[in-house]
Amino acid sequence: MSKNGKQITEDRPGKALEPYGKSKLEGEKIVQEISNNKKIHSIIIRPVAVFGPGEHTPFGKELRNAVFSKLLLAGGFQNKKFSFVHVQDVVNAVIHLMQNESNYGQIFNIAAEQPIKYDEAFRTYLRALNRFGFENMKMQLLGKLSLIAENIPGIIRLLNSKSFKPFVFKVWRPGFDMTYSSKKLLATSYQFKLSNFEDVISSCIHGS
């Protein structure tokens, strides 16, 4: 969410916070240059935090491994919202946008309609784990312990110390406390298939 409290739209200039984002921003510039010079139609998409079965980004791998063995801590994420999207909606949105020439040359955010607060996301994650019963009991226990730890004064400072580093995973990453508007995409008549975070996170657990 920007400083004025509104969700970030495509009109706001792109700003990278870490190497991964910088590479994507550089990619946008290259696409625009080639499109202008070669007169090739292009559409730039900006997916937010992408979730899905077998998610294979570095952060996705770390998170998937961590849920089996570590406490998950919000870091600077409490009481903030984040935007998310399921990988299937990214694919569907790209196909949808390519089918209409009026979308050429434009930039589109791809984010589920409503961002979710971290606290609710964690509760949703625990509900999703319960769908799989005994299969994920260790994950359920670690998730519940993580939720308890987040609500004990002073415990976060202790767990963030170097001595506890092997046992915790900080969910927060640069940019995860920002929210993005999908109004421009929705105005093209696109409809999200997976905008319920419990369904989204369940697909990740099932596909782990």
C-alpha positions as CSV (number, residue, x, y, z in Angstrom):
1,M,0.0,0.0,0.0
2,S,1.4,3.4,-0.9
3,K,2.0,6.2,1.6
4,N,-1.4,7.7,0.8
5,G,-3.2,4.5,2.0
6,K,-4.3,3.5,-1.5
7,Q,-3.5,0.3,-3.4
8,I,-0.7,0.6,-5.9
9,T,-1.9,1.0,-9.5
10,E,-0.1,0.6,-12.8
11,D,0.3,4.4,-13.0
12,R,2.8,4.4,-10.2
13,P,6.4,4.1,-11.5
14,G,8.0,0.7,-10.8
15,K,10.5,0.5,-8.0
16,A,12.6,-2.6,-7.2
17,L,13.4,-3.4,-3.6
18,E,15.7,-6.4,-4.1
19,P,17.7,-8.1,-6.9
20,Y,14.7,-10.3,-8.1
21,G,12.6,-7.2,-8.5
22,K,15.4,-5.3,-10.3
23,S,15.7,-8.0,-12.9
24,K,11.9,-7.9,-13.6
25,L,12.0,-4.1,-13.9
26,E,14.9,-4.2,-16.3
27,G,12.9,-6.8,-18.3
28,E,10.0,-4.4,-18.6
29,K,12.3,-1.7,-20.0
30,I,13.8,-4.2,-22.5
31,V,10.3,-5.3,-23.7
32,Q,9.2,-1.7,-24.1
33,E,12.3,-0.9,-26.1
34,I,12.0,-3.9,-28.4
35,S,8.2,-3.3,-28.8
36,N,8.8,0.3,-29.8
37,N,11.8,-0.3,-32.1
38,K,10.4,-3.4,-33.9
39,K,6.8,-2.4,-33.8
40,I,5.9,-5.7,-32.0
41,H,2.8,-5.9,-29.8
42,S,3.5,-6.4,-26.2
43,I,1.7,-6.4,-22.8
44,I,3.5,-6.1,-19.5
45,I,2.1,-8.0,-16.5
46,R,3.0,-7.4,-12.9
47,P,1.9,-10.5,-10.9
48,V,2.2,-10.0,-7.1
49,A,3.2,-12.8,-4.6
50,V,2.4,-15.9,-6.7
51,F,1.1,-19.1,-5.0
52,G,0.5,-22.5,-6.5
53,P,1.4,-26.2,-6.4
54,G,5.1,-26.9,-6.7
55,E,5.9,-23.2,-6.5
56,H,9.6,-23.0,-7.4
57,T,10.9,-19.5,-6.8
58,P,13.7,-19.3,-4.2
59,F,11.3,-17.8,-1.6
60,G,8.7,-20.4,-2.4
61,K,11.1,-23.3,-2.0
62,E,12.3,-21.8,1.3
63,L,8.8,-21.4,2.6
64,R,7.7,-24.9,1.5
65,N,10.6,-26.4,3.3
66,A,10.2,-24.3,6.4
67,V,6.6,-25.3,7.1
68,F,7.8,-28.8,7.8
69,S,10.6,-27.9,10.2
70,K,10.5,-24.3,11.5
71,L,8.4,-21.7,13.3
72,L,7.1,-19.1,10.9
73,L,7.4,-15.6,12.1
74,A,5.9,-12.5,10.6
75,G,8.8,-10.2,11.3
76,G,7.6,-6.7,10.4
77,F,4.4,-8.1,8.8
78,Q,1.9,-7.9,11.7
79,N,-1.3,-5.9,11.2
80,K,-0.4,-5.3,7.5
81,K,-2.0,-6.6,4.4
82,F,-0.4,-8.2,1.3
83,S,-1.6,-9.0,-2.2
84,F,-1.5,-12.5,-3.6
85,V,-2.5,-14.4,-6.7
86,H,-2.8,-18.0,-7.7
87,V,-0.5,-19.1,-10.6
88,Q,-3.6,-20.3,-12.6
89,D,-5.0,-16.8,-12.5
90,V,-1.8,-15.4,-13.8
91,V,-2.0,-17.8,-16.8
92,N,-5.7,-17.2,-17.3
93,A,-5.2,-13.4,-17.1
94,V,-2.4,-13.4,-19.7
95,I,-4.4,-15.4,-22.2
96,H,-7.4,-13.1,-21.6
97,L,-5.4,-10.0,-22.1
98,M,-3.8,-11.3,-25.3
99,Q,-7.2,-11.9,-26.9
100,N,-8.0,-8.1,-27.1
101,E,-5.8,-5.8,-29.2
102,S,-6.9,-2.8,-27.0
103,N,-4.7,-4.2,-24.2
104,Y,-1.5,-4.1,-26.3
105,G,1.2,-1.7,-25.0
106,Q,-0.4,-1.5,-21.6
107,I,0.7,-2.6,-18.1
108,F,-1.5,-4.7,-15.9
109,N,-1.2,-5.7,-12.2
110,I,-2.4,-9.3,-11.6
111,A,-3.5,-9.6,-7.9
112,A,-6.5,-11.2,-6.3
113,E,-9.3,-8.6,-5.8
114,Q,-8.8,-8.2,-2.0
115,P,-5.5,-8.3,-0.2
116,I,-5.4,-10.2,3.1
117,K,-4.1,-9.3,6.6
118,Y,-1.2,-11.4,7.8
119,D,-3.1,-12.5,10.9
120,E,-6.0,-13.8,8.9
121,A,-3.6,-15.4,6.4
122,F,-2.0,-17.4,9.2
123,R,-5.4,-18.5,10.5
124,T,-6.4,-19.4,7.0
125,Y,-3.2,-21.4,6.6
126,L,-4.0,-23.4,9.7
127,R,-7.5,-24.1,8.5
128,A,-6.0,-25.3,5.2
129,L,-3.7,-27.7,7.0
130,N,-6.7,-29.1,8.8
131,R,-8.1,-30.2,5.5
132,F,-5.4,-32.8,5.2
133,G,-5.7,-34.2,8.7
134,F,-3.0,-36.5,10.1
135,E,-1.0,-36.2,6.9
136,N,0.4,-32.8,8.1
137,M,0.3,-33.0,11.9
138,K,3.8,-31.7,12.2
139,M,3.0,-28.7,10.0
140,Q,-0.1,-28.1,12.0
141,L,1.8,-28.2,15.3
142,L,4.5,-25.8,14.1
143,G,1.8,-23.5,12.7
144,K,0.0,-23.3,16.0
145,L,3.2,-22.8,17.9
146,S,4.1,-20.0,15.5
147,L,0.7,-18.3,16.0
148,I,1.2,-18.5,19.8
149,A,4.7,-17.1,19.6
150,E,3.5,-14.1,17.6
151,N,1.2,-13.2,20.5
152,I,3.6,-13.4,23.4
153,P,5.2,-10.1,24.3
154,G,9.0,-10.1,23.8
155,I,9.1,-13.6,22.3
156,I,9.7,-12.3,18.8
157,R,12.9,-10.4,19.9
158,L,14.2,-13.6,21.5
159,L,13.4,-15.9,18.5
160,N,14.9,-13.4,16.1
161,S,18.3,-13.6,18.0
162,K,21.1,-15.5,16.2
163,S,20.8,-18.5,18.6
164,F,17.3,-19.3,17.4
165,K,18.1,-18.7,13.7
166,P,18.0,-22.5,12.7
167,F,14.5,-22.9,14.2
168,V,12.6,-19.9,12.6
169,F,11.7,-18.6,9.2
170,K,10.8,-15.0,8.7
171,V,7.8,-14.9,6.4
172,W,8.2,-11.1,5.7
173,R,10.2,-10.2,2.6
174,P,10.8,-6.7,1.0
175,G,7.6,-5.7,-0.8
176,F,5.3,-8.1,1.0
177,D,3.7,-5.3,3.0
178,M,2.4,-3.6,-0.1
179,T,-1.0,-4.0,-1.8
180,Y,-1.8,-3.7,-5.4
181,S,-5.0,-2.7,-7.3
182,S,-6.4,-5.1,-9.9
183,K,-9.1,-2.7,-11.1
184,K,-7.6,-2.2,-14.5
185,L,-7.5,-5.9,-15.1
186,L,-11.1,-6.3,-13.8
187,A,-12.2,-3.6,-16.1
188,T,-11.3,-5.8,-19.1
189,S,-14.0,-8.2,-17.8
190,Y,-11.5,-10.7,-16.4
191,Q,-12.8,-12.7,-13.4
192,F,-10.5,-14.3,-10.9
193,K,-11.0,-18.1,-10.4
194,L,-9.1,-18.4,-7.1
195,S,-9.4,-15.3,-4.9
196,N,-10.1,-17.1,-1.7
197,F,-6.8,-17.4,0.2
198,E,-7.8,-20.7,1.8
199,D,-8.3,-22.3,-1.6
200,V,-5.1,-20.8,-2.8
201,I,-2.9,-21.9,0.1
202,S,-4.6,-25.4,0.1
203,S,-3.5,-25.9,-3.5
204,C,0.1,-25.2,-2.4
205,I,0.0,-27.7,0.5
206,H,-1.6,-30.3,-1.6
207,G,1.0,-29.8,-4.3
208,S,4.0,-29.8,-1.9
